[in-house]
Amino acid sequence: MNNEDKLLSLKNWAVIGVSNNPDKISYKIWKILLRNGYNVYPVNKNYDEIEGEKIYHSLLEIDDDIDVVNFVVNPNLTKKYLEEVDKKDIKYVWFQEESFNEDVVEISNDFNLMGVAGRCVYATLDLKEKMKK
């Protein structure tokens, strides 16, 4: 099983950078994960709720165990949230394009994180949905 399949087999996801704009990829990722049966914890310090759903300001606010953190923010924010990933002992990360750089990769390696980088979880799940039809 490759990293992508491994991460997609896990069901508790946090999405960092969720937007209230349905045209934004972070919103689309949140919704496609929900549609595919994942438990999703949306995280964005700028919102308290979107469409009646609680939005967490930090990973540390989430009481449940998180299997995978999906990053849809710039690399500087990704670095800050990686500290929270480490504190919560989360082992799997998925970096959307433009959410990582060399520093992020280095920190991820230091924390022994396993993950996917530069692939879009939305595109991956959308393709799987279309193939089922």
Contact map, one row per residue, 1 for C-alpha under 8 A:
1110110000000000000000000000000000000000000000000000000000000000000000000000000000000000000000000000000000000000000000000000000000000
1111110000000000000000000000000000000000000000000000000000000000000000000000000000000000000000000000000000000000000000000000000000000
1111111000000000000000000000000000000000000000000000000000000000000000000000000000000000000000000000000000000000011100000000000000000
0111111100000000000000000000000000000000000000000000000000000000000000000000000000000000000000000000000000000000001100000000000000000
1111111110000000000000000000000000000000000000000000000000000000000000000000000000000000000000000000000000000000000000000000000000000
1111111111000000000000000000000000000000000000000000000000000000000000000000000000000000000000000000000000000000000000000000000000000
0011111111000000000000000000000000000000000000000000000000000000000100000000000000000000000100000000000000000000001000000000000000000
0001111111100000000000000000000000000000000000000000000000000000000000000000000000000000000000000000000000000000000000000000000000000
0000111111100000000000000000000000000000000000000000000000000000000000000000000000000000000000000000000000000000000000000000000000000
0000011111111000000000000000000000000000000000000000000000000000001100000000000000000000000000000000000000000000000000000000000000000
0000000111111000000000000000000000001110000000000000000000000000001000000000000000000000000000000000000000000000000000000000000000000
0000000001111100000000000000000000000111100000000000000000000000111100000000000000000000000000000000000000000000000000000000000000000
0000000001111110000000000000000000000111100000000000000000000000011111000000000000000000000000000000000000000000000000000000000000000
0000000000011111000000000000000000000001111000000000000000100000010111000000000000000000000000000000000000000000000000000000000000000
0000000000001111110000000100110000000001111000000000000000000000000011110000000000000000000000000000000000000000000000000000000000000
0000000000000111110000000000000000000000011100000000000000000000000011111000000000000000000000000000000000000000000000000000000000000
0000000000000011111000000100000000000000011100000000000000000000000000111000000000000000000000000000000000000000000000000000000000000
0000000000000011111100000110010000000000011100000000000000000000000000010000000000000000000000000000000000000000000000000000000000000
0000000000000000111111010110000000000000000100000000000000000000000000000000000000000000000000000000000000000000000000000000000000000
0000000000000000011111000010000000000000000000000110000000000000000000000000000000000000000000000000000000000000000000000000000000000
0000000000000000001111110010000000000000000000000000000000000000000000000000000000000000000000000000000000000000000000000000000000000
0000000000000000001111111011000000000000000000000000000000000000000000000000000000000000000000000000000000000000000000000000000000000
0000000000000000000011111011000000000000000000000000000000000000000000000000000000000000000000000000000000000000000000000000000000000
0000000000000000001011111111000000000000000000000000000000000000000000000000000000000000000000000000000000000000000000000000000000000
0000000000000000000001111111100000000000000000000000000000000000000000010000000000000000000000000000000000000000000000000100000000000
0000000000000010111000011111110000000000000000000000000000000000000000010000000000000000000000000000000000000000000000000000000000000
0000000000000000011111111111111000000000000000000000000000000000000000000000000000000000000000000000000000000000000000000000000000000
0000000000000000000001111111111100000000000000000000000000000000000000000000000000000000000000000000000000000000000000000100000000000
0000000000000010000000001111111110000000000000000000000000000000000000000000000000000000000000000000000000000000000000001100000000000
0000000000000010010000000111111111000001010000000000000000000000000000000000000000000000000000000000000000000000000000000000000000000
0000000000000000000000000011111111100000000000000000000000000000000000000000000000000000000000000000000000000000000000000000000000000
0000000000000000000000000001111111110000000000000000000000000000000000000000000000000000000000000000000000000000000000000100110000000
0000000000000000000000000000111111111111000000000000000000000000000000000000000000000000000000000000000000000000000000000100100000000
0000000000000000000000000000011111111111000000000000000000000000000000000000000000000000000000000000000000000000000000000000000000000
0000000000000000000000000000001111111100000000000000000000000000000000000000000000000000000000000000000000000000000000000000000000000
0000000000000000000000000000000111111100000000000000000000000000000000000000000000000000000000000000000000000000000000000000000000000
0000000000100000000000000000000011111110000000000000000000000000000000000000000000000000000000000000000000000000000000000000000000000
0000000000111000000000000000000011111111000000000000000000000000000000000000000000000000000000000000000000000000000000000000000000000
0000000000111000000000000000000011001111100000000000000000000000000000000000000000000000000000000000000000000000000000000000000000000
0000000000011110000000000000010011000111110000000000000000000000000000000000000000000000000000000000000000000000000000000000000000000
0000000000011110000000000000000000000011111000000000001100000100000000000000000000000000000000000000000000000000000000000000000000000
0000000000000111110000000000010000000001111100000000011100000000000000000000000000000000000000000000000000000000000000000000000000000
0000000000000111110000000000000000000000111110000000001111100000000000000000000000000000000000000000000000000000000000000000000000000
0000000000000001111000000000000000000000011111100000001111000000000000000000000000000000000000000000000000000000000000000000000000000
0000000000000000000000000000000000000000001111110000000111000000000000000000000000000000000000000000000000000000000000000000000000000
0000000000000000000000000000000000000000000111110000000010000000000000000000000000000000000000000000000000000000000000000000000000000
0000000000000000000000000000000000000000000111111100001110000000000000000000000000000000000000000000000000000000000000000000000000000
0000000000000000000000000000000000000000000011111100011110000000000000000000000000000000000000000000000000000000000000000000000000000
0000000000000000000000000000000000000000000000111111111000000000000000000000000000000000000000000000000000000000000000000000000000000
0000000000000000000100000000000000000000000000111111111000000000000000000000000000000000000000000000000000000000000000000000000000000
0000000000000000000100000000000000000000000000001111100000000000000000000000000000000000000000000000000000000000000000000000000000000
0000000000000000000000000000000000000000000000001111110000000000000000000000000000000000000000000000000000000000000000000000000000000
0000000000000000000000000000000000000000000000001111111000000000000000000000000000000000000000000000000000000000000000000000000000000
0000000000000000000000000000000000000000010000011101111100000000000000000000000000000000000000000000000000000000000000000000000000000
0000000000000000000000000000000000000000111100111100111110000000000000000000000000000000000000000000000000000000000000000000000000000
0000000000000000000000000000000000000000111110110000011111101100000000000000000000000000000000000000000000000000000000000000000000000
0000000000000000000000000000000000000000001111110000001111101000000000000000000000000000000000000000000000000000000000000000000000000
0000000000000000000000000000000000000000001110000000000111111100000000000000000010010000000000000000000000000000000000000000000000000
0000000000000100000000000000000000000000001000000000000111111100000000000000000010011001000000000000000000000000000000000000000000000
0000000000000000000000000000000000000000000000000000000001111110000000000000000000010001000000000000000000000000000000000000000000000
0000000000000000000000000000000000000000000000000000000111111110000000000000000000000000000000000000000000000000000000000000000000000
0000000000000000000000000000000000000000100000000000000101111111100000000000000000000000000000000000000000000000000000000000000000000
0000000000000000000000000000000000000000000000000000000000011111100000000000000000000000000000000000000000000000000000000000000000000
0000000000000000000000000000000000000000000000000000000000000111110000000000000000000000000000000000000000000000000000000000000000000
0000000000010000000000000000000000000000000000000000000000000111111000000000000000000000000000000000000000000000000000000000000000000
0000000000011100000000000000000000000000000000000000000000000001111110000000000000000000010000000000000000000000000000000000000000000
0000000001111000000000000000000000000000000000000000000000000000111110000000000000000000011100000000000000000000000000000000000000000
0000001001011100000000000000000000000000000000000000000000000000011111000000000000000000011111000000000000000000000000000000000000000
0000000000001111000000000000000000000000000000000000000000000000011111100000000000001000010111000000000000000000000000000000000000000
0000000000001111000000000000000000000000000000000000000000000000000111110000000000000000000011110000000000000000000000000000000000000
0000000000000011100000000000000000000000000000000000000000000000000011111000010000000000000011110010000000000000000000000000000000000
0000000000000011110000001100000000000000000000000000000000000000000001111100000000000000000000111110000000000000000000000000000000000
0000000000000001100000000000000000000000000000000000000000000000000000111110110000000000000000000110000000000000000000000000000000000
0000000000000000000000000000000000000000000000000000000000000000000000011111110000000000000000000111000000000000000000000000000000000
0000000000000000000000000000000000000000000000000000000000000000000000001111111000000000000000000111100100000000000000000000000000000
0000000000000000000000000000000000000000000000000000000000000000000000000111111100000000000000000000000000000000000000000000000000000
0000000000000000000000000000000000000000000000000000000000000000000000001111111110000000000000000000000000000000000000000000000000000
0000000000000000000000000000000000000000000000000000000000000000000000101111111111000000000000000011000100000000000000000000000000000
0000000000000000000000000000000000000000000000000000000000000000000000000011111111100000000000000000001100100000000000000000000000000
0000000000000000000000000000000000000000000000000000000000000000000000000001111111110000000000000000000000000000000000000000000000000
0000000000000000000000000000000000000000000000000000000001100000000000000000111111111000000000000000000000000000000000000000000000000
0000000000000000000000000000000000000000000000000000000000000000000000000000011111111100000000000000000000110000000000000000000000000
0000000000000000000000000000000000000000000000000000000000000000000000000000001111111110000000000000000000000000000000000000000000000
0000000000000000000000000000000000000000000000000000000001110000000000000000000111111111000000000000000000000000000000000000000000000
0000000000000000000000000000000000000000000000000000000000100000000010000000000011111111111000000000000000000000000000000000000000000
0000000000000000000000000000000000000000000000000000000000000000000000000000000001111111111000000000000000000010000000000000000000000
0000000000000000000000000000000000000000000000000000000000000000000000000000000000111111110000000000000000000000000000000000000000000
0000000000000000000000000000000000000000000000000000000000110000000000000000000000011111110000000000000000000000000000000000000000000
0000000000000000000000000000000000000000000000000000000000000000000000000000000000001111111000000000000000000000000000000000000000000
0000000000000000000000000000000000000000000000000000000000000000011110000000000000001111111100000000000000000000100000000000000000000
0000000000000000000000000000000000000000000000000000000000000000001100000000000000001100111110000000000000000001110000000000000000000
0000001000000000000000000000000000000000000000000000000000000000001110000000000000000000011111000000000000000000111000000000000000000
0000000000000000000000000000000000000000000000000000000000000000000111100000000000000000001111100000000000000000111100000000000000000
0000000000000000000000000000000000000000000000000000000000000000000111100000000000000000000111110000000000000000001110001000000000000
0000000000000000000000000000000000000000000000000000000000000000000001110000000000000000000011111011000000000000001111100000000000000
0000000000000000000000000000000000000000000000000000000000000000000001110000000000000000000001111111000000000000000011111000000000000
0000000000000000000000000000000000000000000000000000000000000000000000010000000000000000000000111111000000000000000011110000000000000
0000000000000000000000000000000000000000000000000000000000000000000000011110000000000000000000011111100000000000000001000000000000000
0000000000000000000000000000000000000000000000000000000000000000000000111110010000000000000000111111100000000000000000000000000000000
0000000000000000000000000000000000000000000000000000000000000000000000000110010000000000000000111111111110000000000010000000000000000
0000000000000000000000000000000000000000000000000000000000000000000000000010000000000000000000000111111110000000000000000000000000000
0000000000000000000000000000000000000000000000000000000000000000000000000000000000000000000000000001111111000000000000000000000000000
0000000000000000000000000000000000000000000000000000000000000000000000000000001000000000000000000001111111100000000000000000000000000
0000000000000000000000000000000000000000000000000000000000000000000000000010011000000000000000000001111111110000000000000000000000000
0000000000000000000000000000000000000000000000000000000000000000000000000000000000000000000000000001111111111000000000000000000000000
0000000000000000000000000000000000000000000000000000000000000000000000000000000000000000000000000000011111111100000000000000000000000
0000000000000000000000000000000000000000000000000000000000000000000000000000001001000000000000000000001111111110000000000000000000000
0000000000000000000000000000000000000000000000000000000000000000000000000000000001000000000000000000000111111111110000000000000000000
0000000000000000000000000000000000000000000000000000000000000000000000000000000000000000000000000000000011111111100000000000000000000
0000000000000000000000000000000000000000000000000000000000000000000000000000000000000000000000000000000001111111100000000000000000000
0000000000000000000000000000000000000000000000000000000000000000000000000000000000000100000000000000000000111111100000000000000000000
0000000000000000000000000000000000000000000000000000000000000000000000000000000000000000001000000000000000011111110000000000000000000
0000000000000000000000000000000000000000000000000000000000000000000000000000000000000000011110000000000000011111111000000000000000000
0010000000000000000000000000000000000000000000000000000000000000000000000000000000000000001110000000000000010001111100000000000000000
0011001000000000000000000000000000000000000000000000000000000000000000000000000000000000000111100000000000000000111110000000000000000
0011000000000000000000000000000000000000000000000000000000000000000000000000000000000000000011100000000000000000011111100000000000000
0000000000000000000000000000000000000000000000000000000000000000000000000000000000000000000001111001000000000000001111100000000000000
0000000000000000000000000000000000000000000000000000000000000000000000000000000000000000000000111100000000000000000111110000000000000
0000000000000000000000000000000000000000000000000000000000000000000000000000000000000000000000111000000000000000000111111001000000000
0000000000000000000000000000000000000000000000000000000000000000000000000000000000000000000000011000000000000000000001111111000000000
0000000000000000000000000000100000000000000000000000000000000000000000000000000000000000000001010000000000000000000000111111100000000
0000000000000000000000001001100110000000000000000000000000000000000000000000000000000000000000000000000000000000000000011111110000000
0000000000000000000000000000000000000000000000000000000000000000000000000000000000000000000000000000000000000000000000011111111000000
0000000000000000000000000000000000000000000000000000000000000000000000000000000000000000000000000000000000000000000000111111111100000
0000000000000000000000000000000110000000000000000000000000000000000000000000000000000000000000000000000000000000000000001111111110000
0000000000000000000000000000000100000000000000000000000000000000000000000000000000000000000000000000000000000000000000000111111111000
0000000000000000000000000000000000000000000000000000000000000000000000000000000000000000000000000000000000000000000000000011111111100
0000000000000000000000000000000000000000000000000000000000000000000000000000000000000000000000000000000000000000000000000001111111110
0000000000000000000000000000000000000000000000000000000000000000000000000000000000000000000000000000000000000000000000000000111111111
0000000000000000000000000000000000000000000000000000000000000000000000000000000000000000000000000000000000000000000000000000011111111
0000000000000000000000000000000000000000000000000000000000000000000000000000000000000000000000000000000000000000000000000000001111111
0000000000000000000000000000000000000000000000000000000000000000000000000000000000000000000000000000000000000000000000000000000111111
0000000000000000000000000000000000000000000000000000000000000000000000000000000000000000000000000000000000000000000000000000000011111
